[in-house]
């Protein structure tokens, strides 16, 4: 009798443990790391952080935030910064709605809405993010980023990245406000990447050009 009671209790505890494990597995969220990159260029120092995380208790929702700073060595050149923070909602695989705020050099804080498509593997990452700023100017922006990092050895990978952005007003005759093309080529060792960097930056309606060439180092903070 005692043996049957013990087996029944053990079976019940095992079933509860399995159910708890299944619940934990259901809400388990695998978040991408925070990416921090610094560029040491001939014209400027660049610093960028990218933060994208899902909520553990509500994995459909998350936070996407980016800060981007350019500090020139020459006081006559153009410094710049950009900060954005967004709440995201995953409505399809690899596809998220987003809404939040955006602020940049010479621009007040503005609400923004958009869509983020992202897909990746250990060998590549693709991100496409069109968004619209809700203000009197009706500015639209498109962001595209791609990484390719094939494996070389156990801990080393080749690393390359292309990142582009174009922003324009919808109610102006000369709509361009900001655009850039940023290229990276180097190697990746575990969570650290480093190599050559090229930045091609354009500001304002006259598309004032300011390029920056040098070295970059980035790290993935898990």
C-alpha positions as CSV (number, residue, x, y, z in Angstrom):
1,X,0.0,0.0,0.0
2,X,2.8,2.4,1.0
3,X,4.7,1.5,-2.2
4,X,1.7,2.3,-4.4
5,X,1.1,5.6,-2.5
6,X,4.8,6.5,-2.9
7,X,4.7,5.7,-6.7
8,X,1.5,7.7,-7.1
9,X,3.0,10.8,-5.3
10,X,6.2,10.4,-7.4
11,X,4.2,10.1,-10.6
12,X,2.2,13.3,-9.7
13,X,5.4,15.2,-8.8
14,X,7.0,14.1,-12.1
15,X,4.0,15.3,-14.1
16,X,4.0,18.6,-12.3
17,X,7.7,19.0,-13.1
18,X,7.2,18.2,-16.7
19,X,4.3,20.8,-17.0
20,X,6.5,23.4,-15.3
21,X,9.3,22.7,-17.7
22,X,7.0,22.9,-20.6
23,X,5.7,26.3,-19.4
24,X,9.3,27.6,-18.9
25,X,10.2,26.4,-22.4
26,X,7.2,28.2,-23.8
27,X,8.2,31.6,-22.4
28,X,11.9,31.2,-22.9
29,X,13.2,34.1,-24.9
30,X,16.5,34.1,-26.8
31,X,17.5,37.7,-27.0
32,X,20.2,39.1,-29.4
33,X,23.2,40.7,-27.7
34,X,23.7,44.5,-27.2
35,X,26.1,45.6,-30.0
36,X,28.6,48.4,-29.1
37,X,30.8,49.8,-31.9
38,X,33.6,52.4,-31.9
39,X,35.2,53.8,-35.0
40,X,38.6,55.6,-34.8
41,X,38.6,57.6,-38.1
42,X,40.8,60.3,-39.7
43,X,38.0,62.9,-39.3
44,X,35.9,61.7,-36.4
45,X,35.3,59.3,-33.6
46,X,32.1,57.3,-34.0
47,X,30.2,55.4,-31.3
48,X,27.0,53.3,-31.8
49,X,25.0,51.0,-29.5
50,X,22.2,48.8,-30.7
51,X,19.8,47.3,-28.1
52,X,17.0,44.8,-29.1
53,X,15.4,42.7,-26.5
54,X,12.1,40.8,-26.0
55,X,10.2,40.7,-22.7
56,X,10.4,37.4,-20.9
57,X,6.9,37.6,-19.5
58,X,5.4,38.8,-22.8
59,X,7.7,37.7,-25.6
60,X,5.6,39.3,-28.4
61,X,6.7,42.7,-27.0
62,X,10.1,44.1,-26.8
63,X,12.4,47.2,-26.9
64,X,14.5,48.4,-29.7
65,X,16.9,51.3,-29.0
66,X,19.8,52.9,-31.0
67,X,22.3,55.6,-30.1
68,X,24.7,57.0,-32.7
69,X,27.3,59.7,-32.0
70,X,29.9,61.3,-34.3
71,X,32.5,63.6,-32.7
72,X,34.8,65.3,-35.2
73,X,38.5,66.1,-34.4
74,X,38.2,69.4,-36.2
75,X,35.8,72.0,-34.6
76,X,34.9,73.3,-38.0
77,X,33.4,70.0,-39.1
78,X,30.0,68.7,-38.2
79,X,29.3,66.8,-35.0
80,X,26.1,64.7,-34.8
81,X,24.1,62.5,-32.6
82,X,20.9,60.4,-32.9
83,X,18.9,58.5,-30.2
84,X,15.8,56.5,-30.7
85,X,13.8,54.2,-28.4
86,X,10.9,52.0,-29.4
87,X,8.4,49.5,-28.2
88,X,8.1,46.6,-30.6
89,X,5.3,44.0,-31.2
90,X,6.0,40.8,-33.2
91,X,3.0,40.2,-35.4
92,X,4.7,37.7,-37.8
93,X,7.9,35.7,-37.8
94,X,10.9,38.0,-38.1
95,X,8.5,41.0,-38.5
96,X,7.8,43.6,-35.8
97,X,5.7,46.7,-35.5
98,X,7.4,49.6,-33.7
99,X,6.5,52.9,-32.1
100,X,8.5,55.3,-30.0
101,X,10.6,58.5,-30.1
102,X,13.5,59.8,-32.1
103,X,15.8,62.8,-31.5
104,X,18.9,64.0,-33.4
105,X,21.2,67.0,-33.9
106,X,19.0,70.0,-34.7
107,X,15.8,68.1,-34.4
108,X,13.3,68.1,-31.6
109,X,12.0,64.9,-30.0
110,X,9.5,63.3,-32.4
111,X,7.1,60.3,-32.2
112,X,7.8,57.6,-34.8
113,X,6.2,54.5,-36.1
114,X,7.6,51.8,-38.4
115,X,8.2,48.1,-39.2
116,X,11.4,46.1,-38.5
117,X,12.2,43.0,-40.5
118,X,15.2,41.0,-39.2
119,X,16.6,37.6,-40.0
120,X,19.9,36.0,-39.1
121,X,22.0,33.0,-38.4
122,X,25.6,32.5,-37.2
123,X,26.8,33.4,-40.8
124,X,24.6,36.4,-41.6
125,X,22.2,39.1,-40.3
126,X,19.7,41.2,-42.3
127,X,17.7,44.1,-40.9
128,X,15.3,46.4,-42.8
129,X,13.6,49.2,-40.9
130,X,11.4,51.8,-42.7
131,X,9.8,54.3,-40.4
132,X,7.7,57.5,-40.4
133,X,8.1,60.5,-38.1
134,X,4.8,62.0,-36.9
135,X,5.4,65.8,-37.1
136,X,4.6,68.7,-39.4
137,X,7.3,67.8,-41.9
138,X,6.2,64.2,-42.3
139,X,9.8,62.8,-42.5
140,X,10.3,59.2,-43.7
141,X,13.4,57.1,-43.2
142,X,14.6,53.8,-44.5
143,X,17.4,51.8,-42.8
144,X,19.1,48.7,-44.1
145,X,21.9,46.6,-42.5
146,X,23.5,43.4,-43.6
147,X,26.3,41.4,-42.0
148,X,28.2,38.4,-43.5
149,X,30.5,36.5,-41.2
150,X,31.5,33.0,-42.5
151,X,33.5,30.8,-40.3
152,X,37.3,30.6,-40.7
153,X,38.2,28.4,-37.8
154,X,36.8,27.4,-34.4
155,X,36.9,30.9,-32.9
156,X,37.6,33.1,-35.9
157,X,35.2,34.4,-38.6
158,X,35.6,36.8,-41.5
159,X,33.4,39.9,-40.8
160,X,31.8,42.3,-43.2
161,X,28.9,44.8,-42.8
162,X,27.0,47.3,-45.0
163,X,24.8,49.8,-43.3
164,X,22.8,52.4,-45.1
165,X,20.2,55.0,-44.2
166,X,18.2,57.6,-46.1
167,X,15.8,60.2,-44.6
168,X,13.7,62.8,-46.5
169,X,10.8,65.1,-45.9
170,X,7.5,64.5,-47.7
171,X,6.4,68.1,-48.0
172,X,9.6,69.9,-49.1
173,X,10.9,70.7,-52.6
174,X,14.5,69.6,-51.6
175,X,13.6,66.8,-49.2
176,X,16.9,65.2,-48.2
177,X,17.7,65.6,-44.5
178,X,20.3,62.9,-43.7
179,X,21.8,59.8,-45.4
180,X,24.9,57.6,-45.0
181,X,26.6,54.5,-46.2
182,X,28.9,52.7,-43.7
183,X,31.1,49.7,-44.7
184,X,33.1,47.4,-42.4
185,X,35.6,44.6,-43.3
186,X,37.7,42.6,-40.8
187,X,37.6,39.6,-38.6
188,X,35.5,38.3,-35.7
189,X,37.0,36.5,-32.7
190,X,34.3,35.1,-30.4
191,X,32.2,38.2,-29.4
192,X,34.7,40.9,-30.7
193,X,35.0,42.2,-34.3
194,X,37.6,44.6,-35.6
195,X,39.0,45.8,-38.9
196,X,38.7,48.6,-41.5
197,X,35.9,51.2,-41.5
198,X,34.5,53.6,-44.1
199,X,31.7,56.1,-43.4
200,X,30.1,58.3,-46.1
201,X,27.8,60.8,-44.4
202,X,25.5,63.4,-46.0
203,X,23.7,66.2,-44.1
204,X,20.8,68.6,-45.0
205,X,19.2,69.6,-48.2
206,X,22.6,70.5,-49.9
207,X,23.8,67.0,-49.0
208,X,27.0,68.3,-47.3
209,X,29.4,65.4,-47.5
210,X,31.7,64.4,-44.6
211,X,33.6,61.1,-44.9
212,X,35.5,59.2,-42.3
213,X,38.0,56.4,-42.8
214,X,39.8,54.3,-40.1
215,X,39.5,51.3,-37.8
216,X,36.6,49.9,-36.0
217,X,36.1,47.6,-33.0
218,X,32.8,46.2,-31.9
219,X,31.7,43.8,-29.2
220,X,28.5,41.8,-28.5
221,X,27.4,42.0,-24.9
222,X,25.3,39.0,-23.9
